[in-house]
Amino acid sequence: MQYTTPNKIRMTEKSTSNIPELKNLRRELRKNMTPAEAVLWQRLKAGRLDGTHWRRQYSVNRYILDFYCPIYKLCIELDGQDHYTMQGDTRDYDRTIFLNSKGIEVIRFENKDIWENIEQVLETIKVRLKEKHIQKTLPLGKEGVRQSREGD
């Protein structure tokens, strides 16, 4: 399944999320989720994971993210067989670099992780959400950098 679109879509800084040109593709991906995506979505939707709000098949620029938590800028990607090729690996690397440049962290799981140990997948996500929550609540120091609290 292809998660990117042709480069012909022109982007501006203000219009990089859920762009109209990708609406039909996002809708189609939501209707035709992989079985692993459907299982994880059942555990994420409606605040079921520690009350966090998730979006599925959310686009940032030309990339469509499997799952995205906007408040913590956290992306969850489930990787199937097409990701384990030279082309897939390059595409995933480029995508992660781009998303990181926008302040979005990417966590990747293999589809088999959902089937073999979904509780561990959810725990990994919860731990990262907790870390990001703590980072978000730390006071800003000089130069706008978050400072750790004493004892942390």
Backbone as numpy.savetxt, mean C-alpha at the origin, in Angstrom:
# Nx Ny Nz CAx CAy CAz Cx Cy Cz
-1.55 -10.07 -13.81 -2.40 -8.89 -13.81 -1.50 -7.65 -13.81
-1.73 -6.73 -14.69 -0.92 -5.53 -14.81 -1.47 -4.43 -13.89
-0.60 -3.84 -13.09 -1.02 -2.83 -12.13 -0.62 -1.43 -12.53
0.03 -1.27 -13.66 0.40 0.07 -14.10 -0.28 0.36 -15.43
-0.28 1.61 -15.77 -0.91 2.03 -17.01 0.16 2.64 -17.91
-0.16 2.83 -19.17 0.82 3.46 -20.06 1.22 4.84 -19.56
2.42 5.24 -19.91 2.95 6.53 -19.45 2.28 7.72 -20.11
1.32 7.52 -20.99 0.71 8.64 -21.70 -0.18 9.50 -20.81
-0.52 9.03 -19.62 -1.34 9.82 -18.71 -0.46 10.93 -18.12
-0.87 12.16 -18.33 -0.11 13.29 -17.80 -0.52 13.55 -16.37
0.46 13.74 -15.52 0.20 13.92 -14.10 0.70 15.27 -13.63
0.00 15.85 -12.69 0.48 17.02 -11.98 0.56 16.63 -10.53
1.29 17.39 -9.74 1.44 17.08 -8.31 0.09 17.02 -7.61
-0.86 17.88 -7.99 -2.14 17.94 -7.30 -3.09 16.84 -7.73
-2.80 16.14 -8.81 -3.76 15.17 -9.32 -3.17 13.77 -9.42
-2.44 13.35 -8.42 -1.78 12.06 -8.53 -2.51 10.92 -7.86
-3.61 11.18 -7.15 -4.32 10.10 -6.47 -5.68 9.86 -7.10
-5.96 8.59 -7.32 -7.23 8.16 -7.90 -7.64 8.99 -9.11
-6.73 9.07 -10.04 -6.98 9.87 -11.24 -8.12 9.27 -12.07
-8.93 10.12 -12.67 -10.10 9.65 -13.43 -9.77 8.66 -14.54
-8.60 8.80 -15.19 -8.23 7.91 -16.29 -8.10 6.46 -15.84
-7.90 6.23 -14.55 -7.74 4.87 -14.03 -8.99 4.33 -13.34
-10.04 5.13 -13.32 -11.23 4.73 -12.58 -11.78 3.37 -13.03
-11.92 3.18 -14.33 -12.46 1.92 -14.83 -11.55 0.74 -14.50
-10.25 0.93 -14.62 -9.31 -0.14 -14.29 -9.37 -0.47 -12.80
-9.42 0.55 -11.95 -9.53 0.32 -10.50 -10.81 -0.45 -10.18
-11.90 -0.04 -10.81 -13.19 -0.71 -10.59 -13.11 -2.18 -11.03
-12.50 -2.42 -12.17 -12.35 -3.79 -12.67 -11.49 -4.63 -11.73
-10.42 -4.06 -11.22 -9.55 -4.79 -10.28 -10.29 -5.09 -8.97
-11.13 -4.17 -8.52 -11.91 -4.43 -7.30 -12.92 -5.56 -7.53
-13.52 -5.59 -8.71 -14.49 -6.64 -9.02 -13.83 -8.00 -9.17
-12.58 -8.01 -9.61 -11.88 -9.26 -9.92 -10.63 -9.43 -9.06
-10.77 -9.24 -7.77 -9.64 -9.42 -6.87 -9.17 -10.87 -6.92
-7.89 -11.06 -6.67 -7.38 -12.43 -6.56 -7.97 -13.03 -5.28
-8.00 -14.34 -5.17 -8.52 -14.95 -3.94 -7.77 -14.47 -2.69
-6.45 -14.32 -2.79 -5.68 -13.84 -1.63 -6.07 -12.41 -1.26
-6.26 -11.55 -2.27 -6.69 -10.18 -2.00 -8.06 -10.16 -1.33
-8.96 -11.02 -1.80 -10.31 -11.06 -1.22 -10.27 -11.47 0.25
-9.42 -12.43 0.59 -9.30 -12.88 1.97 -8.73 -11.76 2.85
-7.67 -11.11 2.38 -7.08 -10.02 3.17 -8.06 -8.86 3.30
-8.78 -8.53 2.23 -9.75 -7.43 2.27 -10.80 -7.68 3.34
-11.25 -8.91 3.49 -12.24 -9.23 4.52 -11.71 -8.91 5.91
-10.40 -8.96 6.10 -9.80 -8.68 7.41 -9.45 -7.21 7.59
-9.37 -6.45 6.48 -9.01 -5.03 6.56 -10.20 -4.09 6.52
-11.22 -4.45 5.75 -12.31 -3.50 5.48 -13.09 -3.14 6.74
-13.74 -2.00 6.66 -14.63 -1.51 7.73 -13.93 -1.40 9.08
-12.67 -1.04 9.06 -11.95 -0.81 10.31 -11.69 -2.07 11.13
-11.74 -3.23 10.50 -11.59 -4.49 11.24 -10.19 -4.72 11.78
-9.21 -4.02 11.25 -7.84 -4.17 11.74 -7.51 -2.94 12.59
-7.73 -3.06 13.87 -7.44 -1.99 14.84 -8.09 -0.66 14.48
-9.23 -0.70 13.82 -9.97 0.52 13.52 -9.39 1.36 12.39
-8.39 0.84 11.67 -7.79 1.62 10.59 -8.65 1.55 9.33
-8.63 2.62 8.57 -9.39 2.71 7.33 -8.47 2.36 6.17
-8.89 1.42 5.35 -8.12 0.98 4.19 -8.92 1.21 2.92
-8.21 1.46 1.85 -8.80 1.53 0.53 -8.19 0.43 -0.31
-8.97 -0.14 -1.19 -8.42 -1.17 -2.07 -8.38 -0.64 -3.49
-7.36 -1.05 -4.21 -7.14 -0.62 -5.59 -7.17 0.90 -5.71
-6.34 1.53 -4.94 -6.21 2.99 -4.88 -5.03 3.38 -5.75
-5.19 4.40 -6.57 -4.08 4.77 -7.45 -3.32 5.98 -6.92
-2.01 5.89 -7.10 -1.09 6.99 -6.85 -0.27 7.12 -8.12
-0.45 8.25 -8.80 0.13 8.45 -10.11 -0.39 7.34 -11.01
0.49 6.63 -11.69 0.03 5.58 -12.61 0.00 4.20 -11.95
0.30 4.12 -10.67 0.32 2.85 -9.97 -0.98 2.62 -9.20
-1.46 1.40 -9.26 -2.66 1.03 -8.49 -2.20 0.13 -7.36
-2.47 0.59 -6.13 -2.03 -0.12 -4.93 -3.09 -1.15 -4.53
-2.67 -2.32 -4.11 -3.64 -3.33 -3.68 -4.46 -2.80 -2.51
-3.78 -2.36 -1.45 -4.45 -1.82 -0.26 -3.66 -0.62 0.23
-4.38 0.41 0.68 -3.72 1.64 1.10 -4.42 2.22 2.31
-3.64 2.54 3.33 -4.13 3.21 4.53 -3.66 4.66 4.45
-4.54 5.59 4.07 -4.12 6.96 3.83 -3.59 7.70 5.05
-4.16 7.44 6.23 -3.71 8.19 7.40 -2.26 7.89 7.77
-1.84 6.65 7.51 -0.46 6.27 7.84 0.41 6.10 6.59
-0.14 6.39 5.43 0.60 6.29 4.16 1.31 4.94 4.07
0.51 3.89 4.27 1.03 2.52 4.24 0.32 1.74 3.14
1.10 1.11 2.31 0.60 0.32 1.19 0.91 -1.16 1.44
-0.07 -2.00 1.21 0.12 -3.45 1.31 -0.02 -4.01 -0.10
0.97 -4.74 -0.54 0.95 -5.38 -1.85 1.03 -6.89 -1.67
0.17 -7.60 -2.38 0.22 -9.06 -2.41 0.81 -9.47 -3.75
1.84 -10.26 -3.68 2.57 -10.64 -4.89 2.28 -12.07 -5.29
1.83 -12.24 -6.53 1.62 -13.55 -7.12 2.79 -13.91 -8.02
2.60 -14.92 -8.83 3.67 -15.46 -9.67 4.28 -14.43 -10.62
3.48 -13.51 -11.15 4.01 -12.56 -12.13 5.03 -11.60 -11.53
5.13 -11.55 -10.23 6.10 -10.68 -9.58 7.48 -11.32 -9.49
7.56 -12.63 -9.69 8.82 -13.35 -9.50 9.51 -13.64 -10.82
9.59 -12.60 -11.63 10.33 -12.64 -12.88 11.25 -11.42 -12.87
12.19 -11.38 -13.79 13.10 -10.23 -13.87 12.29 -8.96 -14.13
11.33 -9.03 -15.05 10.50 -7.86 -15.37 9.63 -7.47 -14.17
9.03 -8.46 -13.52 8.20 -8.18 -12.36 8.99 -7.57 -11.22
10.18 -8.10 -11.01 11.04 -7.58 -9.94 11.44 -6.13 -10.21
11.78 -5.83 -11.45 12.14 -4.46 -11.84 10.95 -3.53 -11.67
9.78 -3.98 -12.11 8.55 -3.17 -11.99 8.23 -2.90 -10.52
8.35 -3.92 -9.67 8.08 -3.74 -8.24 9.08 -2.78 -7.61
10.34 -2.90 -8.00 11.38 -2.02 -7.46 11.09 -0.56 -7.83
10.82 -0.32 -9.11 10.53 1.05 -9.57 9.31 1.62 -8.86
8.31 0.81 -8.72 7.08 1.23 -8.06 7.34 1.59 -6.60
8.09 0.74 -5.90 8.39 1.00 -4.49 9.22 2.27 -4.33
10.20 2.46 -5.18 11.02 3.68 -5.12 10.14 4.91 -5.33
9.25 4.87 -6.31 8.35 6.00 -6.56 7.46 6.26 -5.35
6.81 5.21 -4.84 5.89 5.39 -3.71 6.64 5.90 -2.48
7.83 5.38 -2.23 8.64 5.87 -1.11 8.95 7.35 -1.28
9.18 7.79 -2.52 9.47 9.21 -2.76 8.27 10.10 -2.44
7.08 9.50 -2.42 5.85 10.22 -2.06 5.51 10.03 -0.59
6.42 9.41 0.17 6.19 9.20 1.59 5.34 7.99 1.92
5.13 7.12 0.94 4.31 5.93 1.14 5.22 4.72 1.35
5.01 4.05 2.46 5.77 2.83 2.74 5.04 1.64 2.13
5.80 0.72 1.57 5.23 -0.47 0.94 5.65 -1.71 1.73
4.65 -2.51 2.09 4.93 -3.82 2.69 4.42 -4.86 1.70
5.28 -5.83 1.37 4.93 -6.86 0.41 4.79 -8.21 1.09
3.77 -8.93 0.68 3.58 -10.31 1.12 3.35 -11.17 -0.11
3.77 -12.40 -0.04 3.44 -13.35 -1.09 2.01 -13.82 -0.87
1.34 -14.16 -1.95 -0.02 -14.69 -1.81 -0.06 -15.88 -0.87
0.97 -16.72 -0.93 0.98 -17.91 -0.08 1.00 -17.56 1.41
1.52 -16.36 1.76 1.51 -15.93 3.16 0.08 -15.79 3.68
-0.82 -15.36 2.81 -2.23 -15.22 3.20 -2.82 -16.59 3.52
-2.48 -17.57 2.70 -3.03 -18.92 2.88 -2.38 -19.66 4.04
-1.09 -19.46 4.21 -0.36 -20.26 5.20 -0.34 -19.64 6.59
-0.40 -18.30 6.67 -0.30 -17.68 8.00 -0.85 -16.26 7.99
-2.14 -16.12 7.76 -2.74 -14.78 7.69 -2.61 -14.05 9.01
-2.64 -14.76 10.12 -2.52 -14.10 11.42 -1.17 -13.40 11.56
-0.11 -14.02 11.04 1.21 -13.38 11.07 1.26 -12.17 10.15
0.61 -12.26 9.00 0.52 -11.12 8.08 -0.17 -9.96 8.79
-1.29 -10.23 9.42 -2.03 -9.17 10.13 -1.21 -8.61 11.28
-0.50 -9.44 11.98 0.34 -8.97 13.09 1.47 -8.06 12.57
2.06 -8.43 11.46 3.11 -7.60 10.85 2.55 -6.23 10.49
1.36 -6.20 9.91 0.72 -4.93 9.55 0.42 -4.12 10.81
-0.12 -4.77 11.83 -0.45 -4.07 13.08 0.79 -3.44 13.71
1.88 -4.18 13.74 3.13 -3.66 14.33 3.58 -2.42 13.57
3.54 -2.48 12.24 3.97 -1.32 11.44 3.03 -0.14 11.64
1.73 -0.39 11.73 0.78 0.69 12.00 1.07 1.35 13.34
1.37 0.53 14.34 1.67 1.07 15.67 2.94 1.93 15.62
3.96 1.44 14.92 5.21 2.21 14.78 4.95 3.54 14.07
4.15 3.49 13.01 3.85 4.72 12.27 3.00 5.67 13.11
2.11 5.13 13.93 1.31 5.98 14.82 2.21 6.69 15.83
3.15 5.98 16.39 4.08 6.58 17.34 4.90 7.66 16.65
5.41 7.36 15.45 6.20 8.35 14.71 5.39 9.61 14.43
4.12 9.41 14.10 3.25 10.54 13.78 2.98 11.43 14.99
3.01 10.85 16.18 2.67 11.62 17.37 3.89 12.22 18.06
5.10 11.89 17.59 6.29 12.48 18.19 6.36 13.97 17.84
6.86 14.79 18.76 6.97 16.22 18.47 8.03 16.49 17.41
7.82 17.57 16.67 8.81 17.99 15.68 9.94 18.74 16.38
11.16 18.41 16.01 12.33 19.11 16.53 12.82 20.11 15.50
14.07 20.51 15.64 14.66 21.42 14.67 14.62 20.79 13.29
14.46 21.60 12.30 14.45 21.20 10.90 13.29 20.25 10.58
12.23 20.25 11.40 11.05 19.47 11.11 11.20 17.97 11.26
12.24 17.52 11.95 12.48 16.09 12.14 11.82 15.66 13.44
11.12 14.53 13.41 10.48 14.00 14.62 11.54 13.56 15.61
11.36 13.97 16.83 12.30 13.64 17.91 11.76 12.49 18.73
12.62 11.59 19.16 12.15 10.52 20.03 11.98 11.07 21.43
11.06 10.45 22.16 10.82 10.86 23.55 11.83 10.15 24.44
12.13 10.76 25.57 13.05 10.10 26.51 12.46 8.78 26.93
13.30 7.76 27.00 12.85 6.44 27.41 12.35 5.60 26.26
12.22 6.16 25.04 11.75 5.37 23.89 12.94 4.69 23.23
